[in-house]
Amino acid sequence: MPPVLELKGITKRFPGVLANDHIDLRLEEGHVLSLLGENGAGKSTLMNILYGLYSQDEGDIYIRGENVAINTPNDAIRQGIGMVHQHFMLVPVLTVTENVMLGMESMKRAGFLDRETSANRIREISDRYGLEVDPDAVVEDLPVGIQQRVEIIKLLYRNADILILDEPTAVLTPQEVEGLFDVIHTLVALGKSVIFISHKLKEVLEISDRIVVLRRGRVVGSTTPVESDERDLATMMVGRDVILSVAKMPREPEAVVLNVRSLFVRGDQAKMAVNGISFEVRGGEILGVAGVQGNGQTELVEALTGLRAVEGGRIMIAGEDTTHASPRTITEVGTAHIPEDRQRDGLVLDYPVEDNMILNTYYLPPQAKGMVMQEAVIAERAENLVAEYDVRTPSISTPTGNLSGGNQQKVIVARELSRPVRLLIASQPTRGLDVGSIEYIHSQLVRKRDEGVAVFVISAELDEVMSLSDRIMVMFEGKIMGTVSAVGATKEELGLLMAGVAPETATMTS
């Protein structure tokens, strides 16, 4: 019996880049095939070809043994292929039913939408595959994990048999990841086939039937979870041995750099998102923040960096009162910021790499003399930073939006860390990055800590917080549940704090 999907010799070229180089791939019915690879390895290009967003220059696509042409997403949908993108394609103000119906609207007489029939079908799909989604819920009111299930329902509503999940766990909590894996197990048990794209080695080993590794546009390995471990996969991805744990030596912290006292910050819904918290970060230490996403971490970082107004309390950075300061002032007192959403808050995607490297210093010498930009200086600086921080780009004039996610993140890191800083605020610094990029970002954070910089890291990845931090602060519903030494901290202890329960045995630090 032929595989449900087979790619033979798929090749795709862009100016100056061979994105896919004669790739062969097989997906068996009822299996999970995982695609691993560094950012820029060609995974997204390959899936965009399969979904009809790009056309291959060479090669063939076979569905159940039949050679098919896929030139548009509609072609892909007709062939039973659906794709859930990393950034969801939902309209927040519409209901689940209205989002699922978009493009496939059924009508009643007199020209009215037949929402009831669609809602009933959504309930049937939800029940059959264990998705647990209310068709009448408004999407913007749903947690991220449930929004992702809506995207899956959209595919099943369109009778997809092959589901492509692109970085599906990038914005999920550990509990939501478990729920997604339960859904995937149900899907494949009922005959669906899944292509799972991820950078998270543990998850790939847990969910896959087969794992294919891409590097620089070519297949460099195919294996199974039984035959491999994290180290094997990381080596295949990067082409060298990768340090999977964070290497850092003990260090005595120095003077307080960030001092927060009784801070109150409102969220977007007018509710108090940060509720009277106080903490300090000293030079030469990494204070990590653990907590399920949505417990005030985003609003806290926005307040610290001048992107959100402070309702009450005080923020001091390097002895300066920055409670109501502008982002430029906060930058000028020595703050570097790696934002949670690199595309929204960290980059101007249409600008070339060289301009993104100077977004917060463009008005200062040597980048500028008075009102005149020094283009030669800016270009030389960008070339040096691209080399130093291993930013993989065709040129410094390439629009930053054309780079892979990992290389976009490296542009931000290069810009923020290539100037004198006293405080580094890094929010979700490795979200959606491959193992090689994660290793690199971690090494840069530790390097700054060892240089005496105060490093404040917020991450939804508990393993990352535990391995990077000297101290760990846990947030729940806008409050600090406790701060513990990273030495000896356990997932069980931190998990209780993250759930709002402070165990009496926890060893708290100041």
Stockholm file with secondary structure:
# STOCKHOLM 1.0

chainA/1-510         MPPVLELKGITKRFPGVLANDHIDLRLEEGHVLSLLGENGAGKSTLMNILYGLYSQDEGDIYIRGENVAINTPNDAIRQGIGMVHQHFMLVPVLTVTENVMLGMESMKRAGFLDRETSANRIREISDRYGLEVDPDAVVEDLPVGIQQRVEIIKLLYRNADILILDEPTAVLTPQEVEGLFDVIHTLVALGKSVIFISHKLKEVLEISDRIVVLRRGRVVGSTTPVESDERDLATMMVGRDVILSVAKMPREPEAVVLNVRSLFVRGDQAKMAVNGISFEVRGGEILGVAGVQGNGQTELVEALTGLRAVEGGRIMIAGEDTTHASPRTITEVGTAHIPEDRQRDGLVLDYPVEDNMILNTYYLPPQAKGMVMQEAVIAERAENLVAEYDVRTPSISTPTGNLSGGNQQKVIVARELSRPVRLLIASQPTRGLDVGSIEYIHSQLVRKRDEGVAVFVISAELDEVMSLSDRIMVMFEGKIMGTVSAVGATKEELGLLMAGVAPETATMTS
#=GR chainA/1-510 SS CCCSEEEEEEEEEETTEEEEEEEEEEECTTCEEEEEECTTSSHHHHHHHHTTSSCCSEEEEEETTEEECCCSHHHHHHTTEEEECSSCCCCTTSBHHHHHHTTSCCBCGGGCBCHHHHHHHHHHHHHHHTCCCCTTSBGGGSCHHHHHHHHHHHHHHTTCSEEEEESTTTTCCHHHHHHHHHHHHHHHHTTCEEEEECSCHHHHHHHCSEEEEEETTEEEEEECTTTCCHHHHHHHHHSSCCCCSCCCCCCCCCSEEEEEEEEEEECTTSSEEEEEEEEEEETTCEEEEECCTTSSHHHHHHHHTTSSCCCEEEEEETTEECTTCCHHHHHHTTEEEECSSIIIIICCTTSBHHHHTTTTTTTSTTTEETTEECHHHHHHHHHHHHHHTTCCCSCTTSBGGGSCHHHHHHHHHHHHHSSCCSEEEEESTTTTCCHHHHHHHHHHHHHHHHTTCEEEEECSCHHHHHHHCSEEEEEETTEEEEEEESTTCCHHHHHHHHTTCCCTTCCBCC
#=GC SS_cons         CCCSEEEEEEEEEETTEEEEEEEEEEECTTCEEEEEECTTSSHHHHHHHHTTSSCCSEEEEEETTEEECCCSHHHHHHTTEEEECSSCCCCTTSBHHHHHHTTSCCBCGGGCBCHHHHHHHHHHHHHHHTCCCCTTSBGGGSCHHHHHHHHHHHHHHTTCSEEEEESTTTTCCHHHHHHHHHHHHHHHHTTCEEEEECSCHHHHHHHCSEEEEEETTEEEEEECTTTCCHHHHHHHHHSSCCCCSCCCCCCCCCSEEEEEEEEEEECTTSSEEEEEEEEEEETTCEEEEECCTTSSHHHHHHHHTTSSCCCEEEEEETTEECTTCCHHHHHHTTEEEECSSIIIIICCTTSBHHHHTTTTTTTSTTTEETTEECHHHHHHHHHHHHHHTTCCCSCTTSBGGGSCHHHHHHHHHHHHHSSCCSEEEEESTTTTCCHHHHHHHHHHHHHHHHTTCEEEEECSCHHHHHHHCSEEEEEETTEEEEEEESTTCCHHHHHHHHTTCCCTTCCBCC
//
